[in-house]
Amino acid sequence: MSLLTLQRGLRDHILANAAERPVGIAANGEPGLAVYRHAYRAQLVACLRDTFEQTWSWLGDERFDDAALRHVAANPPSGWTLDAYGETFAQTLSGLYPDNPEVTELAWLDWSLRRAFDGPDADAITAEALAEVDWESAVLILTPTLTIQDVTTNCAAIWGALALGETPPAVERLPDPAAVRVWRRELSPQYRTIEAFERQALRLVLQGCGFAALCDVLAVHGATDRAAEQMGALLASWLQDGLVSEIR
C-alpha cells in the first residue's frame, strides 16, 4: 500500500467519523484514531465559535455546537488556513432554522465583520477632494471591504447588544425593506442598517453607474422625486463613513 493511499484512507476515515478502522491501521491504533476524530471536529467547532461569536451567544452552547458539528460533517475545510473556514455556515443555519431568519442574518454579520477586518486596505478620500470633481462624468469607487445584505429582522440591534454584553432585544420583523452594510474604516470594522433607497444606490454604484446617471436612474424608477438631493446627502454620509476610496 502506498503512503498516498494510506493518507487518503485516514483522511476519509476522519471526515466520515467512521467507527471502522481504515485499511492499513492496526487494531492498537484505534485509541489514537478516536483522539484524531474528536480533535478534528473540536478544532473546527472552536474555529466557528471564534468567528461566529454573537451567533453563538444568541443560540447558546448546545444549539450552536449541534449546528457546527452538522456543518463540519458536510463541509470539510478546503483552504490553506482556518481563517477562511465558515464561509457557508450561514447557509447551514438557514437550513436548520428556516423560521428564524435572525439566526442566518446574525451569522452573515459575524462573518462579514470578520472578513472586513481581514480585507484589503484602501484609503478613504476627504471632502476636500470633491472641489475639482466633474459630477457629470464622476464615478464613485467604494472601499473593497464593503459588503451589503438584505435583511428582514432587527439583527443589527441584536448583534450590537450581544457584542456589548447586554440583553438583546426581542426579534422583530422590519416593517420596510432594509439592508445592512459592512465595511472597515481604518482598522475598525463597521456596520449599519440602511433603507431601500441607499441599498439601491449602492447597488448601482457597485455596478459602475456614474453619479449623474445614478441620480437619473433613481428618479426615473420612482425611488424619489428628490433623487439628486438625497444622493447628495448620501454622498456626505459615505464620505464621513470612509466608504469612498476614489472618484474617477
Summary of the structure (lengths in Angstrom):
residues: 248
radius of gyration: 23.3
end to end distance: 61.3
largest distance: 77.0
contacts: 678
relative contact order: 0.10
helix: 56%
strand: 14%
